Amino acid sequence: MKSRIYSGFGKATRFMDLLNTTQYIAMRKEAFANDGTTPTSSNARDLLLWDTTKYTNWQKELIGNTMNITDSKIDISGGTDKTQFLAGFGYHRETTVLPENHFGEKKYAVSFRVNHTSSSGRFRLNFQSSYVRNRINLPQSDISSQLFLPPNAPSLYKADGSLNWENSSWVNPMSLLYKEFTTTNENLLSNFEIGFTILPGLDFKSDFGYRLLNVSDHNVTPQRSFDPAFTSPSVAGFGSSKLVTQIAEPQLSYTKSFSKWRSQTLLGLTVQENREQMLYQTGTGYASDDLLDSRKAAAIITTSAESALLNIVT
């Protein structure tokens, strides 16, 4: 048995050199003076509505978290001179530098392989299969677009822990983290090969292959991601696609040697079937943000895309 485990962490090590609050306020006042424009509550919220002594380093606030990574792999092998096997197991977990530590990626992998030859050598078998499941959870939009917020922008949260919208004077950047996108991929690959010597020189062999690829996407836009001063419904999107491929390749071969000559006759056939399905739906009218993972909880389900395809090739 062989095993490997790795664990580490990472941070954003370099930040842009941006203005502090004093420098920023002086620049803004000078800009209005140069333009001959009078600051108002609509064009100068940072000067008239927000605390001009407050300072926030938005780079450290929004992408200053510690990213953690864990990667492990275990292989188990064994067998005899006629039969050998190898089994592998893998796990990978990676977070992000965003404020919410549930964002990131999880991956699971399992593989198995076995080879067998009968004691007479006439029968041969080979089987191998692998399964990988990968789940990625991230915000729908890039929060780094908010790194250039004014350094005196309002606090992110109120005293009760709810998002601070500062009387609708700004879009709280943390609201972007509530709008999540999750994609899950499942990939199964299997191959089975069997061979048999019927008579000296006459061999039968057949390959059977199977592949299953499942992709599911889910995005949520909860009501709590919007300023409560405005009416905005919760929305959830559900997407799925499935691809199944099956292939069979039977072969019959005959080999005959004549002194200096050798002839081989091969008779074979390939049959492949492909099945594809795709569906995308949107749910609205949820009674609670806690129900956004459910299609059934939506008052209205809208199907925007749906397809099914079957293809057989010989």
C-alpha positions as CSV (number, residue, x, y, z in Angstrom):
1,M,0.0,0.0,0.0
2,K,1.2,3.5,-0.9
3,S,-0.2,6.7,0.6
4,R,0.4,10.4,0.2
5,I,-1.1,13.2,2.2
6,Y,-0.4,16.9,1.5
7,S,-1.8,19.9,3.4
8,G,-1.0,23.5,2.9
9,F,-2.3,27.1,2.9
10,G,-2.0,30.2,0.9
11,K,-2.8,33.9,1.1
12,A,-2.7,36.9,-1.2
13,T,0.8,38.2,-0.6
14,R,0.8,41.4,-2.6
15,F,-1.8,44.2,-2.6
16,M,-2.1,47.3,-4.7
17,D,-1.0,50.6,-3.1
18,L,-4.3,52.5,-2.8
19,L,-5.2,55.8,-1.2
20,N,-6.0,56.0,2.4
21,T,-9.1,58.0,3.5
22,T,-7.4,61.3,4.0
23,Q,-5.8,61.1,0.5
24,Y,-9.0,59.9,-1.1
25,I,-11.2,62.7,0.4
26,A,-8.7,65.3,-0.6
27,M,-8.6,64.0,-4.2
28,R,-12.4,63.9,-4.4
29,K,-12.8,67.5,-3.2
30,E,-10.1,68.7,-5.6
31,A,-11.9,66.9,-8.5
32,F,-15.1,68.7,-7.7
33,A,-13.3,72.0,-7.4
34,N,-11.5,71.5,-10.7
35,D,-14.8,70.7,-12.5
36,G,-16.6,73.6,-10.9
37,T,-19.3,71.1,-9.7
38,T,-21.1,71.2,-6.3
39,P,-21.1,67.9,-4.4
40,T,-24.6,66.5,-3.7
41,S,-26.0,63.5,-1.9
42,S,-26.3,61.7,-5.3
43,N,-22.9,62.4,-6.8
44,A,-20.9,62.6,-3.6
45,R,-22.2,60.1,-1.1
46,D,-18.7,59.5,0.0
47,L,-18.3,63.2,1.0
48,L,-21.7,64.1,2.3
49,L,-23.4,60.8,3.6
50,W,-20.5,58.6,4.7
51,D,-18.1,59.0,7.6
52,T,-15.0,60.9,6.1
53,T,-12.8,59.6,8.9
54,K,-13.5,55.9,8.4
55,Y,-11.0,53.6,6.7
56,T,-11.3,50.1,5.4
57,N,-8.7,48.2,3.4
58,W,-11.0,46.5,1.0
59,Q,-8.3,44.3,-0.4
60,K,-7.7,42.7,2.9
61,E,-11.4,42.7,3.8
62,L,-12.5,40.9,0.6
63,I,-9.6,38.7,-0.5
64,G,-7.5,38.6,2.7
65,N,-8.7,35.2,4.0
66,T,-6.4,32.1,4.2
67,M,-6.8,29.5,1.6
68,N,-6.5,25.9,2.7
69,I,-5.6,22.8,0.6
70,T,-5.6,19.1,1.4
71,D,-4.7,16.4,-1.1
72,S,-4.5,12.7,-0.3
73,K,-3.9,9.5,-2.4
74,I,-3.9,5.9,-1.3
75,D,-3.0,3.0,-3.6
76,I,-3.5,-0.7,-2.7
77,S,-2.1,-3.4,-5.0
78,G,-1.6,-7.2,-4.8
79,G,-2.3,-10.5,-6.4
80,T,-0.6,-13.6,-7.7
81,D,1.4,-14.4,-10.9
82,K,-2.0,-15.1,-12.6
83,T,-4.1,-12.3,-11.1
84,Q,-3.0,-8.7,-10.2
85,F,-5.1,-5.8,-8.9
86,L,-4.7,-2.2,-8.1
87,A,-7.1,0.0,-6.2
88,G,-6.7,3.8,-5.8
89,F,-8.5,6.4,-3.6
90,G,-8.1,10.1,-3.8
91,Y,-9.4,13.2,-2.0
92,H,-8.8,16.9,-2.8
93,R,-10.2,19.9,-0.9
94,E,-9.4,23.5,-1.6
95,T,-10.9,26.7,-0.2
96,T,-10.5,30.3,-1.3
97,V,-9.3,33.6,0.0
98,L,-12.8,35.0,0.1
99,P,-14.4,36.0,3.4
100,E,-16.8,33.0,3.4
101,N,-14.8,29.8,3.9
102,H,-17.4,27.4,2.5
103,F,-16.4,28.4,-1.1
104,G,-14.0,26.1,-2.9
105,E,-13.6,22.7,-4.5
106,K,-14.0,19.1,-3.4
107,K,-12.9,16.2,-5.5
108,Y,-13.2,12.4,-4.8
109,A,-11.6,9.8,-7.0
110,V,-11.8,6.0,-7.0
111,S,-10.0,3.7,-9.5
112,F,-9.8,-0.1,-9.8
113,R,-7.9,-2.4,-12.2
114,V,-7.6,-6.2,-12.3
115,N,-5.8,-8.5,-14.8
116,H,-6.2,-12.2,-14.9
117,T,-4.9,-15.1,-17.0
118,S,-6.0,-18.6,-16.5
119,S,-3.5,-21.3,-15.6
120,S,-3.7,-22.7,-19.2
121,G,-3.1,-19.3,-20.7
122,R,-6.2,-19.6,-22.9
123,F,-8.4,-17.2,-21.0
124,R,-7.5,-13.6,-20.4
125,L,-9.4,-10.9,-18.6
126,N,-8.8,-7.2,-18.0
127,F,-11.0,-4.8,-16.2
128,Q,-10.4,-1.2,-15.2
129,S,-12.7,1.5,-14.0
130,S,-12.4,5.0,-12.5
131,Y,-14.9,7.4,-10.9
132,V,-14.3,11.1,-10.2
133,R,-16.7,13.4,-8.5
134,N,-15.9,17.1,-8.5
135,R,-17.9,19.8,-6.8
136,I,-17.1,23.6,-7.1
137,N,-18.9,26.2,-5.2
138,L,-18.2,29.9,-5.9
139,P,-20.0,33.3,-6.1
140,Q,-21.7,34.0,-9.4
141,S,-19.6,37.2,-9.9
142,D,-16.0,38.2,-9.1
143,I,-15.9,40.0,-5.8
144,S,-12.5,41.4,-6.7
145,S,-14.4,44.0,-8.8
146,Q,-15.2,45.7,-5.4
147,L,-11.6,46.2,-4.4
148,F,-11.8,49.9,-5.5
149,L,-14.6,50.9,-3.2
150,P,-14.0,54.2,-1.4
151,P,-11.9,53.6,1.7
152,N,-14.6,55.3,3.8
153,A,-17.5,53.2,2.5
154,P,-19.9,52.0,5.1
155,S,-19.5,49.0,7.4
156,L,-20.4,45.6,6.0
157,Y,-22.7,44.6,8.8
158,K,-25.1,46.1,11.3
159,A,-24.9,45.4,15.0
160,D,-27.4,42.6,14.7
161,G,-25.2,40.9,12.0
162,S,-27.4,41.7,9.0
163,L,-26.0,43.4,5.9
164,N,-25.7,47.1,6.2
165,W,-27.2,49.0,3.2
166,E,-26.6,52.4,4.7
167,N,-30.0,53.8,3.8
168,S,-29.7,52.4,0.2
169,S,-26.6,54.5,-0.5
170,W,-24.5,51.6,-1.7
171,V,-24.5,48.0,-2.8
172,N,-23.0,46.0,0.0
173,P,-20.2,43.8,-1.6
174,M,-21.0,40.9,0.8
175,S,-24.3,40.6,-0.9
176,L,-22.4,39.2,-4.0
177,L,-21.3,36.2,-1.8
178,Y,-25.0,35.2,-1.3
179,K,-25.5,34.8,-5.0
180,E,-23.8,31.4,-5.3
181,F,-23.1,29.0,-8.2
182,T,-22.4,25.3,-7.7
183,T,-21.4,22.8,-10.3
184,T,-21.0,19.1,-9.7
185,N,-19.4,16.8,-12.3
186,E,-19.4,13.0,-12.1
187,N,-17.3,11.0,-14.6
188,L,-17.4,7.2,-14.7
189,L,-15.1,5.3,-17.1
190,S,-15.1,1.5,-17.4
191,N,-13.5,-0.9,-19.8
192,F,-13.8,-4.7,-19.8
193,E,-11.7,-6.8,-22.1
194,I,-12.0,-10.6,-22.4
195,G,-10.0,-12.9,-24.6
196,F,-10.1,-16.7,-25.2
197,T,-8.1,-19.0,-27.4
198,I,-10.6,-21.3,-29.0
199,L,-8.1,-23.4,-31.0
200,P,-4.4,-22.9,-31.7
201,G,-4.3,-19.8,-33.9
202,L,-8.0,-19.0,-33.4
203,D,-8.6,-16.3,-30.9
204,F,-11.7,-14.4,-29.8
205,K,-11.4,-11.0,-28.1
206,S,-14.0,-8.4,-27.1
207,D,-13.8,-5.0,-25.6
208,F,-16.7,-3.4,-23.8
209,G,-16.5,0.3,-22.8
210,Y,-18.9,2.4,-20.8
211,R,-18.8,6.1,-19.9
212,L,-21.2,8.2,-17.8
213,L,-20.8,11.9,-17.6
214,N,-23.2,13.8,-15.3
215,V,-23.0,17.6,-14.9
216,S,-25.4,19.5,-12.7
217,D,-25.4,23.2,-12.1
218,H,-27.3,25.2,-9.4
219,N,-27.3,28.9,-8.9
220,V,-29.2,30.8,-6.2
221,T,-30.1,34.5,-6.0
222,P,-31.7,34.8,-2.5
223,Q,-33.8,37.7,-1.4
224,R,-31.3,38.6,1.3
225,S,-28.8,39.5,-1.4
226,F,-30.9,42.6,-2.3
227,D,-31.5,45.8,-0.5
228,P,-34.7,45.2,1.6
229,A,-35.9,48.7,0.6
230,F,-36.6,47.3,-2.9
231,T,-38.8,44.3,-3.8
232,S,-36.8,41.5,-5.5
233,P,-37.9,37.9,-5.7
234,S,-35.6,34.9,-4.9
235,V,-34.5,33.0,-8.0
236,A,-32.9,29.6,-8.4
237,G,-31.5,28.0,-11.5
238,F,-31.2,24.2,-12.1
239,G,-29.2,22.8,-15.0
240,S,-28.3,19.2,-15.8
241,S,-26.7,17.3,-18.6
242,K,-26.0,13.6,-19.0
243,L,-23.9,11.7,-21.5
244,V,-23.8,7.9,-21.7
245,T,-21.6,6.2,-24.2
246,Q,-21.4,2.4,-24.6
247,I,-19.2,0.6,-27.1
248,A,-18.6,-3.0,-27.9
249,E,-15.9,-4.3,-30.2
250,P,-15.9,-8.1,-30.7
251,Q,-13.1,-9.6,-32.8
252,L,-12.3,-13.1,-34.1
253,S,-8.8,-13.6,-35.5
254,Y,-7.1,-16.6,-37.1
255,T,-3.3,-16.8,-37.6
256,K,-1.5,-19.5,-39.6
257,S,2.1,-19.9,-40.4
258,F,3.5,-21.5,-43.6
259,S,7.3,-21.9,-43.4
260,K,8.5,-18.3,-44.2
261,W,5.0,-16.9,-44.5
262,R,2.4,-15.9,-41.9
263,S,-1.2,-15.0,-42.6
264,Q,-3.8,-13.4,-40.3
265,T,-7.5,-13.1,-40.8
266,L,-9.4,-10.6,-38.7
267,L,-13.2,-10.3,-38.4
268,G,-14.5,-7.6,-36.2
269,L,-17.4,-5.2,-35.5
270,T,-17.8,-2.0,-33.6
271,V,-21.1,-0.8,-32.2
272,Q,-21.3,2.5,-30.3
273,E,-24.3,4.1,-28.7
274,N,-24.4,7.7,-27.4
275,R,-27.2,9.1,-25.3
276,E,-27.4,12.8,-24.4
277,Q,-29.9,14.6,-22.2
278,M,-30.0,18.3,-21.2
279,L,-32.4,20.3,-19.1
280,Y,-32.3,23.8,-17.6
281,Q,-35.1,25.2,-15.4
282,T,-35.6,28.4,-13.3
283,G,-37.6,28.5,-10.1
284,T,-39.2,31.7,-8.7
285,G,-41.8,32.5,-6.0
286,Y,-40.0,30.9,-3.1
287,A,-41.5,31.4,0.4
288,S,-38.1,31.4,2.0
289,D,-34.4,31.6,0.9
290,D,-33.9,28.3,2.8
291,L,-35.9,26.5,0.1
292,L,-33.8,27.6,-2.9
293,D,-32.2,24.1,-3.3
294,S,-35.6,22.6,-4.1
295,R,-37.5,22.7,-7.4
296,K,-40.7,21.6,-5.7
297,A,-40.7,24.6,-3.4
298,A,-40.8,27.1,-6.3
299,A,-44.2,28.6,-7.1
300,I,-43.3,28.8,-10.7
301,I,-40.9,26.6,-12.7
302,T,-39.8,27.7,-16.2
303,T,-38.0,25.4,-18.6
304,S,-35.8,27.4,-20.9
305,A,-33.9,24.5,-22.5
306,E,-34.5,20.8,-22.9
307,S,-33.1,18.2,-25.3
308,A,-32.6,14.4,-25.8
309,L,-30.4,12.7,-28.4
310,L,-29.7,9.1,-29.3
311,N,-27.0,8.1,-31.7
312,I,-26.0,4.6,-32.7
313,V,-22.9,4.0,-34.8
314,T,-21.7,0.7,-36.3
